[in-house]
Amino acid sequence: MQVLKRSIKPEAYISFLYIYQTTWGTAGDICLVRESVANSSTSKFVGHKLHLALPKGMERHRVAGFPVIKVAGNVGDGHPKDHPLEWEVYEGVDIETAIAVLKPWGFKLIESTN
């Protein structure tokens, strides 16, 4: 039996900064929501529109009840915009995708030690 590979079509996503309070202070994540999901919701997602080819099943988290992909988290102390060089990619997201999603925001990933 031969395995057929299909290319993944790029879809429109909105990259948004999700800021929330924790017990130790302010934290932030860069997340992706499909544009079709964002347009059908009553919530307003403000961010950067990107076209990405991502496999299905990456939307493992929820923000305001909507499925999102958490791409990177801020590891700085305080507001995430104050630490543009302190972002760490989440498990299951490849580095190239994270770089593409962070670029419009002017954020960069921390250097990995591996």
N, C-alpha and C positions, 0 to 999 in steps of 0.2 A: 504494500500500500504506500502511495506517495503522499507526503504531507505538503499541502499547498499553503503558501504563505501569502497573506493579503497585506497590502500596505495599509497603514492607519491614516485615514484622512484627517487633515488638520481641522480643528474646531475652534470657534471663537470662545475665549475665556476672558474673564475680568480678573485681573490681579488686584487684590485689595489688602490694605493694612488693617489687621484686626488687633486692636489694643484693648487690654483688659487688666483689671486689678487682681492682684494675688495677695497673699498674706505678707509677702516680702516686698511688695511694691508694684510698679507697672511692668507689664510684660507685653510682648507683641509678636505676632506671626504674620508672615506674608502668605496669603491663601489664594486659591484659584476657585472660581465658581463659573460653571458653564454659562455663557451669555443667555442661552435659551431659558435656563433656570432663573437667572437674575431678572430677565424681562417678564417672566410669568409670576414673579413674586410681588408682594405688597411692600417688601423691604427694598430699600435703595442701596445698591452696591456701588460705591464710588471708587474708581481706580483706573488702571490702565488696561486697554483692550489688547489682547494678544491672540495670535493664531498659533496653536500648538497641536502637534500630533502626539496624543497621550493614550496609553492603553486604558481600556475600561477597568473599572474596579479600584481606581486610585482614590476615589472620593470616600474616604473612611471616616471623616469627621463631619460634624454639623455645627453651623453657626446660624443662629436665629431660626433653627429648624430646617435649614437647607443643606444639602450635601456639598461639601467643599473638599479641596485637596490642600492640606497644610504643607507648604513647600519648605519654609525655613522659619526658624525662631530666633529672636534677638537674645543674645546672652549678656548684653550690657546691663548696667545698673541704672534705672531711670527710664525716661521716655525713649522708645526705640529710634526715633528720628535723631536723637542726640548721639547715637552710637552707630553710624552708618557702616562701619567696618566690622561689626561684631554680630554677624548672622551665621547660624549653623544650619546646615541642611538636615531635614528630617529623614528618618529611615524609610527606604522604599522610593525615594526621589533621587533621580540621577543628577550628578553635578551640573551637566550641561543645561538641563531644564531649570535648575535652581538659578544658575547664572543668568539665563535668558529672562526669568521672571523678576529677578532682583535688579537687573540693569535699568529699566525705566525709572525706578525709584532712586537710583544712585547709591544703592546698598551693595556691599560686597561680602562674600563669605570669609570667615576667619581661615587662616592658613591651617591645613591639616598637618598633623605630625607624622602620618604614615608615609 
